[in-house]
Amino acid sequence: MESHYWSDYLLVAWFIALGVGLPLVAFGLARLIRPHRPYPEKLATYESGVEPFGTSRVRFRAHYYLIALLFVLFDVEVLFLYPWAVAFGQAKAFAFVEGLVFLGLIGFALFYAWRKGALEWK
Amino acid sequence: MPAALGAVVLLLVVLGLVTFAVYVHRKLLGWMQGRHGPTHTGPYGLLQTIADTVKLLQKEDVIPAQVDRPLFRLAPIIAFAPSFVVLAVIPFAPGLTFADVGVGLLFYLAVASVTTLGVIAGGWAANNKWSLIGALRSAAQMVSYEVPLALSALAVVLMAGSLNLNAIVEAQARSVWFVIPQALGFVIFLIAALAELNRTPFDLTEAESELVAGYLTEYSGVRFAFFMLGEYVYLFAMGALIATLYFGGWLPPHPALAFVPGIVWFLIKALFFAVLPFWLQATFPRARVDQLMGLAWKGLIPLAMVNLVLTAALKTWL
């Protein structure tokens, strides 16, 4: 069983190597056959044809940050539920009540965020 | 060792599939819009994608002066590699899973979410306002829809009692395909999957009519090709995951049809769900960004929670 476990993850590592290797090989290959003739206009940032206006290191909507926070919160909570779902068959009624309490809490958190307007996109 | 070689073969098969998928995509969209699609390159335009690939390889590698170069070069690799790595855990046929890891489904979800990093890295590194807005929207969309995706998949785990994808298929052999008890979960999963893949009606990331090309604006040539390649590989991977979770993977629809090899059934189901987004693309207009976020947080997540409670109740008292 143990050797099976390690060989499986070794294969995953091999998949990662292939997934990273293919683009590297293609980039190397393309380097050999493509032209390289840069000039300032070509290297300008695309801004619908007008001269680029400053950089893009600008302030942007804080709401994206809120969404990211909510995501971290809910994704971690969903992760907690995965072991619960796998082990559910071993303690059905007890696990059901436990899951209900947990989901109730998450549901309440979602309701709270909703009422606070965190989910409105204006 | 044979498995390592098999992985190389899989990579080549997937590249072939993608070549074909791009052709099918353009042909189908063409027919649905009363056009012919590609016709000139090779018989019935079959060689169109190959010609496009060669063309992309030859293109000059334009890296704009203001770009964050290391990140700009790294981003296509971060976006592409996970799309292939997730295929390691997919059960293609009985006994044909490359890495039959115990946490298969979790592995898929975790690795697939790495692509979001590639998208946001690419959009940020480009130092272009279109790219920045596109990347932020894309990241917000992908993380928002990951929650309902994981929640609806959780109900399948609950029914099968395992995260291993082979065990999930075998659990469906013992009862019915999970699409029947999980009809609601399947619909949530499908919608969330479309959003994860950035397909219409959720293709706001690229929204060519408002954001030029979103996070891809400054990308060209091979680097652009790898972002696109990743997207198409994900189409197949997601089709494979939907087939595995809800349609019995390599199981035949009826035991009497068991003489047809499992891989054939698997490919029929996976390819159907890989092509389905093309059909939807011809049918639906693009959603607005507020509708998109509202649907995930106010619609799909509460629904997925209800679905989970119902599934748990079903499993407890039936």
Interface residues (C-beta under 8 A of the other chain):
Chain A: H4 S7 D8 Y9 L11 V12 W14 F15 I16 L18 G19 V20 L22 P23 L24 A26 F27 L29 A30 R31 I33 R34 P35 H36 R37 P38 P40 K42 L43 A44 T45 Y46 E47 S48 P52 T55 S56 R57 V58 F60 R61 Y64 I67 A68 L70 F71 F74 D75 V78 L79 L81 Y82 A85 V86 F88 G89 K92 A93 A95 F96 G99 L100 L103 I106 G107 L110 A113 W114 L119 E120 W121 K122
Chain B: A3 A4 A7 V8 L11 L57 Q58 K59 E60 D61 V62 I63 P64 A65 Q66 P76 I77 F80 A81 P82 S83 F84 V85 L87 A88 F98 A99 D100 V101 L106 F107 A126 N127 N128 K129 W130 S131 L132 I133 L136 A139 A140 V143 S144 E146 V147 A150 L151 L154 A155 V157 L158 G161 S162 L163 V212 T217 E218 G221 V222 R223 A225 F226 V289 D290 M293 G294 W297 K298 I301 P302 M305 L308 V309 A312 A313 K315 T316
